[in-house]
Amino acid sequence: MQVEIVTPESVLYSGEADMVIARGLAGEVGVLKDHEPMLIGLDYGELRVYQGDSVTDRFAVYGGFLEVRDNVVSVLSDDAEDAREIDVADAEASLADVDTIAADRGDESEAERLKRSEVRLAVARGNAGH
């Protein structure tokens, strides 16, 4: 099946896959060839692209939508990053900065930045589950 991950800036990924796993708002969802059409909201999390049983590509996706139709998986997100392009040290520093700001202010508006930083670091390190 064809997979495309699109942000306002670019087509982040376009290629073939045997399976895609993403974090929807209601939990993880897996898509295989000939999946029924669907449209779901995406939570902040990792999206994995598989060829056979192996993960070939991983992305940090920060919300958006995943649509499946006619063996095409389309991901539309305001922002997403290829795991290979995330610097672990930079992701750790960003998370530390957000933690410090949130602790100093006790500001709930920082919750989204914190969640984004946690996902970014987990994907950079290769840890699924966020």
N, C-alpha and C positions, 0 to 999 in steps of 0.2 A: 504494500500500500504506500501511497505518497504521503509525506509529512512535510508541513511547512510551519515555521515559527516566524511570525511577523510582528515587528514593533513599528511605531511611527517612523523611526529612523531607517529601518532596513528589513530585508528578509534575512533573519539571523540563521535560518537553516532551511534547506530544501533537499529532500532525498527520500530514498526508499527505506522501509522498515518492515519487520515482521511483527513487531509489537511496540506500543507506546504505553508508558505508565506515567500518570500525572496526578498531582494532588488537587482534587476538586474541593469545593466548599463543604461537601458532605463526606470527604475521605478520598482515599486513593481510587483511581479508576484505571483499568487496563483496556486497551483497544487492540484487537487482532483483526486480520483481514476479514472482510465481509461482515463487520460489526454493523448492527442496526444504526440508522441515523440518530444522532443525539446532539444536543447543545448543552454544555454545562459551564458554570462559573468556576474559575480556577482560584484557589487560595495561593498564598505565597508558598512555594515549595519547589522540589526538584522534579524535573521532567526527564525521563530516561527513554532513549531510543534503542531498540534491540534489533540485532540481526541474528537469527537463530536464538540461542540461549545467552548470547553475550551482549552486554551493554556496549554500544559503539559510540554514543554521544550522550552527554548530560548537560542540562541547562538549569540555571536558577531562574524561575519564572515568578514574577511579582504580580500575581492576579491576572485577570483577563478572562478569556473564553476559549473553550476547546469545542470545535465542531467536527463531527464525523458524518461524512456523506459520500457514498459511491467510492469507498476505499481511499478516501482522502481525509487526512487528519489535519485540520487547520487550527493553529493556535494564534490568537490575537491577544497581545499583551502590551500595556503601556511601556513595560520594560522587562527585559530578560537578558541573561548573560550566558555565554558558553562557558562551561566549567574550566576549559583549558585556558581561558583568558582572565580568570579570576586569580589574583595574586593573594596567596594565603596570608602573608604578613600584612598586606593592606587590609584584607578582610578582618583580621584579628584586631588591627588598630582601629578600624571603623567601629567594630563591636565594642571595644573598650571605651571609645569616645561617647557612643550612644549610652552605654551603661552609666558612665559618669554623669552625663547630662541628666538622664532620667532619675538617678539617685539624688542628685543635687536639687532638682526641681520637684520630684514626685509628680511629674507631668504626664498625664495619660496620653497626651498628643504624641509623645515620643514612642508609644507602644508600636506603632506601625514601623518607625525607623528601626526599633529594636528587633522586631520580627524579621524585617528585611535583612538586617545585618547578620542575624543568626542563620537564616537560610543561606545567605551568600557564603558564610564561612563553612557551613556544613557541606555545601556543594563543592566548594574549593578543596576541602579535605577529602571528598569522596564519601561522606557519610550521608546516607539516605535517611529519611524519616522525619524531616522537617517540612 
